[in-house]
Amino acid sequence: MEQRTLGKTGRDVSVVGLGTWQLGADWGNVDPEQARAVLAASAEAGVTFFDTADVYGDGRSEQAIGAFLADNPGLDITVATKMGRRLEQQPENYNLANFREWVDRSRRNLRTDSLDLVQLHCPPTAVYSNAEVYDALDTLVSEGAIKNYGVSVERTDEALEAIRHEGTASVQIILNAFRLKPLDEVLPAAKAAGVGIIARVPLASGLLSGKYTKDTSFADDDHRNFNRSGDSFDVGETFSGVDYALGLKAVAEFEQLVPEGASTAQAAIAWIVAQEGVTSVIPGARNVEQARSNAAAAGVALGEEFDDGVRWIYDHYFREAIHPRW
């Protein structure tokens, strides 16, 4: 699989990575053995980048990755984790003492002395412009607890602020066929600054898999059920913030663009990979088949007509509601 340099980390990672929110919680029950099988299938398919967070399953996702890598020491996998959502979302909680506590916990979970990449996990907007926050992160780098740091953001203005700071190695942002705003300014700014771009929610919480209908139901503990109105966290994380019924109509249009031999999900992932400035796309996978299919999307070729179609769908269905908000 093609490898791209992840910004200022200097590490090469696969253009299709693996998001592991699903291996922790908020997507229904997770079988530990199935989680391990997903990690193994992804690595076998050429994935060299795993993305996790300390709150995914209260550490279960990190622990699963740590155990898998301990049992497979020959694998060259870059692991990015996130921190900052273990306390109430107040700017003052983003300080060196808390960072040390969170990082130490992630190091234990991941069974490593130094974390490859730690990202602030969608903190309050004020955090991104606080110089003391970056000083604290620089301290952790100098002490060897972390090798690099980046941010995960909800909004493009947050991404642009983080890119301004010299130590920011990467930005993780929602980017998919239903969320095009990062293409306007964030990707060009990141490229100019040498900052990596990690594209998350590439399938709009599964909408762009083409497998859902108006009658699809989700488990009570699945965020696609309990967070549709943003009751638990930013609604943009669930179906990319688009109305579910409207999203189904847009998916029907999107499916008409998919080239023969590719699945709807593969085409959605491949389109993001093709965007200039993207380093890695991190779809999640609940089973081995999904993991293999997602990885194979790296080899799907799309024409200019596909890109034109994606932009028409966005303008027709989503721009008015999505572009001003995120």
KEKE-931493 format. One line per field, with one value per residue (C-alpha): residue in one letter; z, x, y; residue number from 0. Coordinates in nm, 2 decimals, always signed. Layout:
type A; ...
up Z; ...
east X; ...
north Y; ...
seq NUM; ...
This chain:
type M; E; Q; R; T; L; G; K; T; G; R; D; V; S; V; V; G; L; G; T; W; Q; L; G; A; D; W; G; N; V; D; P; E; Q; A; R; A; V; L; A; A; S; A; E; A; G; V; T; F; F; D; T; A; D; V; Y; G; D; G; R; S; E; Q; A; I; G; A; F; L; A; D; N; P; G; L; D; I; T; V; A; T; K; M; G; R; R; L; E; Q; Q; P; E; N; Y; N; L; A; N; F; R; E; W; V; D; R; S; R; R; N; L; R; T; D; S; L; D; L; V; Q; L; H; C; P; P; T; A; V; Y; S; N; A; E; V; Y; D; A; L; D; T; L; V; S; E; G; A; I; K; N; Y; G; V; S; V; E; R; T; D; E; A; L; E; A; I; R; H; E; G; T; A; S; V; Q; I; I; L; N; A; F; R; L; K; P; L; D; E; V; L; P; A; A; K; A; A; G; V; G; I; I; A; R; V; P; L; A; S; G; L; L; S; G; K; Y; T; K; D; T; S; F; A; D; D; D; H; R; N; F; N; R; S; G; D; S; F; D; V; G; E; T; F; S; G; V; D; Y; A; L; G; L; K; A; V; A; E; F; E; Q; L; V; P; E; G; A; S; T; A; Q; A; A; I; A; W; I; V; A; Q; E; G; V; T; S; V; I; P; G; A; R; N; V; E; Q; A; R; S; N; A; A; A; A; G; V; A; L; G; E; E; F; D; D; G; V; R; W; I; Y; D; H; Y; F; R; E; A; I; H; P; R; W
up +0.00; -0.07; +0.22; +0.29; +0.55; +0.84; +0.86; +1.11; +1.27; +0.97; +0.99; +0.68; +0.72; +0.50; +0.30; +0.45; +0.82; +1.08; +1.32; +1.64; +1.81; +1.72; +1.91; +2.23; +2.26; +2.13; +1.83; +2.02; +2.19; +2.09; +2.11; +2.22; +1.98; +1.69; +1.78; +1.76; +1.43; +1.28; +1.39; +1.24; +0.91; +0.87; +0.93; +0.68; +0.42; +0.45; +0.71; +0.91; +1.10; +1.39; +1.55; +1.90; +2.21; +2.58; +2.62; +2.36; +2.58; +2.88; +2.74; +2.59; +2.24; +2.35; +2.55; +2.25; +2.03; +2.30; +2.34; +1.96; +1.90; +2.20; +2.04; +1.70; +1.77; +1.41; +1.28; +1.20; +1.31; +1.40; +1.67; +1.73; +2.04; +2.18; +2.52; +2.69; +2.73; +3.07; +3.25; +3.21; +2.89; +3.05; +2.90; +3.24; +3.25; +2.96; +3.16; +3.21; +3.52; +3.35; +3.03; +3.23; +3.40; +3.07; +2.88; +3.15; +3.14; +2.76; +2.78; +3.01; +2.79; +2.48; +2.65; +2.53; +2.69; +2.44; +2.24; +1.86; +1.84; +2.09; +1.97; +2.18; +2.15; +2.02; +2.32; +2.37; +2.10; +2.33; +2.39; +2.04; +2.08; +2.43; +2.41; +2.75; +2.61; +2.34; +2.59; +2.80; +2.50; +2.40; +2.76; +2.71; +2.39; +2.55; +2.84; +2.59; +2.70; +2.36; +2.02; +1.85; +1.91; +1.70; +1.74; +1.65; +1.57; +1.50; +1.30; +1.03; +1.22; +1.50; +1.25; +1.11; +1.45; +1.54; +1.22; +1.31; +1.60; +1.52; +1.72; +1.57; +1.36; +1.24; +1.23; +1.24; +1.09; +0.96; +0.58; +0.35; +0.05; +0.28; +0.46; +0.20; +0.39; +0.49; +0.12; +0.11; +0.35; +0.59; +0.35; +0.16; +0.49; +0.63; +0.32; +0.33; +0.69; +0.66; +0.88; +0.82; +0.77; +0.91; +0.77; +1.01; +0.98; +0.61; +0.57; +0.76; +1.04; +0.78; +0.57; +0.28; +0.30; +0.12; +0.35; +0.55; +0.48; +0.66; +0.85; +0.98; +1.36; +1.59; +1.93; +2.24; +2.31; +1.95; +1.90; +1.57; +1.80; +2.11; +1.96; +1.66; +1.81; +1.97; +2.32; +2.42; +2.20; +1.89; +1.65; +1.36; +1.48; +1.40; +1.03; +0.98; +1.12; +0.82; +0.86; +0.83; +0.58; +0.36; +0.38; +0.24; -0.06; -0.12; -0.09; -0.36; -0.59; -0.47; -0.56; -0.92; -0.94; -0.80; -1.06; -1.15; -0.92; -0.62; -0.33; -0.22; +0.09; -0.11; -0.35; -0.06; +0.10; -0.24; -0.31; +0.02; -0.05; -0.38; -0.22; -0.23; +0.12; +0.28; +0.46; +0.58; +0.60; +0.91; +0.85; +1.13; +1.09; +1.30; +1.13; +0.92; +0.60; +0.65; +0.74; +0.43; +0.21; +0.35; +0.30; -0.06; -0.13; -0.16; -0.50; -0.64; -0.92; -0.97; -1.26; -1.27; -1.33; -0.99; -0.81; -1.00; -0.89; -0.53; -0.53; -0.70; -0.43; -0.16; -0.31; -0.37; -0.04; +0.23; +0.17; +0.31; +0.64; +0.68; +0.54; +0.79; +1.10; +1.09
east +0.00; +0.12; +0.29; +0.29; +0.49; +0.28; +0.37; +0.64; +0.65; +0.87; +0.71; +0.57; +0.22; -0.03; -0.27; -0.55; -0.52; -0.75; -0.97; -1.03; -1.32; -1.53; -1.29; -1.36; -1.72; -2.01; -2.08; -2.25; -2.08; -1.72; -1.58; -1.21; -1.12; -1.29; -1.11; -0.78; -0.88; -0.95; -0.61; -0.44; -0.64; -0.56; -0.18; -0.18; -0.35; -0.07; -0.21; +0.07; -0.13; -0.37; -0.56; -0.71; -0.80; -0.77; -1.15; -1.24; -1.40; -1.22; -0.89; -1.00; -0.91; -0.56; -0.52; -0.62; -0.37; -0.10; -0.16; -0.16; +0.16; +0.33; +0.25; +0.37; +0.69; +0.81; +0.53; +0.62; +0.29; +0.26; +0.00; -0.17; -0.38; -0.57; -0.62; -0.82; -1.17; -1.13; -1.23; -1.49; -1.43; -1.29; -0.98; -0.80; -0.80; -0.55; -0.24; +0.09; -0.01; -0.31; -0.12; +0.13; -0.14; -0.32; +0.00; +0.12; -0.21; -0.19; +0.17; +0.06; -0.23; -0.02; +0.27; +0.53; +0.77; +0.71; +0.39; +0.43; +0.17; -0.06; -0.35; -0.56; -0.90; -1.13; -1.08; -1.26; -1.18; -0.98; -0.72; -0.59; -0.46; -0.32; +0.06; +0.10; -0.07; +0.19; +0.46; +0.33; +0.33; +0.68; +0.78; +0.65; +0.84; +1.16; +1.11; +1.06; +0.71; +0.58; +0.75; +0.51; +0.19; -0.10; -0.47; -0.80; -1.06; -1.43; -1.40; -1.17; -1.09; -0.95; -0.74; -0.60; -0.51; -0.33; -0.13; +0.01; +0.20; +0.54; +0.52; +0.19; +0.28; -0.06; -0.43; -0.71; -1.03; -1.36; -1.33; -1.56; -1.79; -2.05; -1.79; -1.59; -1.50; -1.15; -1.06; -1.09; -0.82; -0.71; -0.55; -0.35; -0.24; -0.13; +0.07; +0.24; +0.34; +0.44; +0.16; +0.00; -0.37; -0.56; -0.91; -1.16; -1.53; -1.46; -1.78; -2.00; -2.06; -2.14; -2.38; -2.14; -2.12; -2.45; -2.58; -2.83; -3.20; -3.47; -3.55; -3.20; -3.19; -2.89; -2.82; -2.90; -2.53; -2.44; -2.37; -2.57; -2.87; -2.80; -2.60; -2.81; -2.90; -2.55; -2.67; -2.34; -2.07; -2.05; -2.32; -2.08; -1.92; -2.24; -2.33; -2.10; -2.38; -2.61; -2.97; -3.01; -3.30; -3.13; -2.81; -2.98; -3.10; -2.74; -2.60; -2.83; -2.68; -2.33; -2.38; -2.44; -2.08; -1.91; -1.70; -1.75; -1.56; -1.56; -1.79; -1.96; -1.74; -1.42; -1.51; -1.57; -1.24; -1.05; -1.19; -1.04; -0.71; -0.70; -0.73; -0.40; -0.27; -0.43; -0.18; -0.40; -0.77; -0.89; -1.21; -1.32; -1.39; -1.61; -1.50; -1.22; -1.41; -1.46; -1.09; -0.97; -1.22; -1.12; -0.75; -0.82; -0.98; -0.62; -0.60; -0.93; -0.89; -1.14; -1.18; -1.24; -1.61; -1.63; -1.49; -1.72; -2.01; -1.91; -1.90; -2.24; -2.39; -2.24; -2.35; -2.70; -2.77; -2.53; -2.34; -2.60; -2.62; -2.27; -2.03; -2.11; -2.11; -1.78
north +0.00; +0.35; +0.52; +0.90; +1.10; +1.20; +1.56; +1.66; +1.32; +1.21; +0.87; +0.70; +0.56; +0.38; +0.60; +0.39; +0.35; +0.20; +0.40; +0.20; +0.38; +0.07; -0.15; +0.03; +0.14; +0.35; +0.12; -0.16; -0.46; -0.54; -0.90; -0.88; -1.17; -1.00; -0.67; -0.86; -1.02; -0.67; -0.55; -0.85; -0.84; -0.47; -0.52; -0.81; -0.59; -0.33; -0.09; +0.07; +0.33; +0.28; +0.56; +0.53; +0.74; +0.70; +0.72; +0.46; +0.20; +0.37; +0.24; -0.09; +0.02; +0.12; -0.20; -0.42; -0.24; -0.27; -0.64; -0.70; -0.52; -0.69; -1.03; -0.91; -0.71; -0.73; -0.51; -0.15; +0.02; +0.39; +0.44; +0.77; +0.82; +1.11; +1.27; +1.54; +1.40; +1.22; +1.54; +1.80; +2.00; +2.32; +2.49; +2.50; +2.12; +2.12; +2.15; +1.97; +1.78; +1.63; +1.57; +1.37; +1.16; +1.09; +1.01; +0.78; +0.59; +0.56; +0.44; +0.16; +0.07; +0.06; -0.10; +0.15; +0.39; +0.67; +0.74; +0.79; +1.06; +1.22; +1.43; +1.67; +1.52; +1.79; +2.03; +2.36; +2.61; +2.83; +2.55; +2.57; +2.92; +2.88; +2.90; +2.73; +2.42; +2.38; +2.45; +2.16; +1.93; +2.04; +1.94; +1.59; +1.56; +1.68; +1.43; +1.14; +1.05; +1.13; +1.16; +1.39; +1.58; +1.69; +1.79; +1.65; +1.92; +1.97; +2.29; +2.43; +2.74; +2.53; +2.34; +2.66; +2.79; +2.47; +2.47; +2.81; +2.65; +2.51; +2.19; +2.07; +1.76; +1.66; +1.76; +1.51; +1.64; +1.51; +1.49; +1.29; +1.33; +1.50; +1.73; +1.93; +2.25; +2.13; +2.13; +2.51; +2.63; +2.35; +2.11; +2.39; +2.54; +2.21; +2.13; +2.46; +2.41; +2.05; +1.93; +1.59; +1.55; +1.25; +1.22; +1.08; +0.97; +0.90; +0.70; +0.95; +0.69; +0.43; +0.63; +0.62; +0.24; +0.24; -0.03; +0.17; +0.24; +0.44; +0.12; +0.05; +0.04; +0.09; -0.04; +0.17; +0.20; +0.30; +0.67; +0.66; +0.62; +0.82; +1.11; +1.20; +1.54; +1.59; +1.50; +1.33; +1.50; +1.72; +1.61; +1.64; +1.31; +1.13; +1.09; +1.39; +1.61; +1.55; +1.47; +1.09; +1.09; +1.35; +1.16; +0.85; +1.05; +1.18; +0.83; +0.71; +0.98; +0.89; +0.52; +0.62; +0.75; +0.43; +0.26; -0.11; -0.34; -0.11; -0.09; +0.23; +0.25; +0.19; +0.47; +0.70; +0.62; +0.64; +0.98; +1.11; +0.95; +1.13; +1.48; +1.67; +1.71; +1.41; +1.18; +0.89; +0.81; +0.61; +0.42; +0.19; -0.18; -0.41; -0.73; -0.88; -0.84; -0.47; -0.43; -0.60; -0.41; -0.08; -0.14; -0.24; +0.10; +0.23; +0.07; +0.21; +0.46; +0.73; +0.97; +1.35; +1.29; +1.12; +1.43; +1.65; +1.44; +1.45; +1.83; +1.85; +1.63; +1.84; +2.16; +2.03; +1.85; +1.98; +2.30; +2.53; +2.35; +2.21; +2.47; +2.75; +2.52; +2.33
seq 0; 1; 2; 3; 4; 5; 6; 7; 8; 9; 10; 11; 12; 13; 14; 15; 16; 17; 18; 19; 20; 21; 22; 23; 24; 25; 26; 27; 28; 29; 30; 31; 32; 33; 34; 35; 36; 37; 38; 39; 40; 41; 42; 43; 44; 45; 46; 47; 48; 49; 50; 51; 52; 53; 54; 55; 56; 57; 58; 59; 60; 61; 62; 63; 64; 65; 66; 67; 68; 69; 70; 71; 72; 73; 74; 75; 76; 77; 78; 79; 80; 81; 82; 83; 84; 85; 86; 87; 88; 89; 90; 91; 92; 93; 94; 95; 96; 97; 98; 99; 100; 101; 102; 103; 104; 105; 106; 107; 108; 109; 110; 111; 112; 113; 114; 115; 116; 117; 118; 119; 120; 121; 122; 123; 124; 125; 126; 127; 128; 129; 130; 131; 132; 133; 134; 135; 136; 137; 138; 139; 140; 141; 142; 143; 144; 145; 146; 147; 148; 149; 150; 151; 152; 153; 154; 155; 156; 157; 158; 159; 160; 161; 162; 163; 164; 165; 166; 167; 168; 169; 170; 171; 172; 173; 174; 175; 176; 177; 178; 179; 180; 181; 182; 183; 184; 185; 186; 187; 188; 189; 190; 191; 192; 193; 194; 195; 196; 197; 198; 199; 200; 201; 202; 203; 204; 205; 206; 207; 208; 209; 210; 211; 212; 213; 214; 215; 216; 217; 218; 219; 220; 221; 222; 223; 224; 225; 226; 227; 228; 229; 230; 231; 232; 233; 234; 235; 236; 237; 238; 239; 240; 241; 242; 243; 244; 245; 246; 247; 248; 249; 250; 251; 252; 253; 254; 255; 256; 257; 258; 259; 260; 261; 262; 263; 264; 265; 266; 267; 268; 269; 270; 271; 272; 273; 274; 275; 276; 277; 278; 279; 280; 281; 282; 283; 284; 285; 286; 287; 288; 289; 290; 291; 292; 293; 294; 295; 296; 297; 298; 299; 300; 301; 302; 303; 304; 305; 306; 307; 308; 309; 310; 311; 312; 313; 314; 315; 316; 317; 318; 319; 320; 321; 322; 323; 324; 325
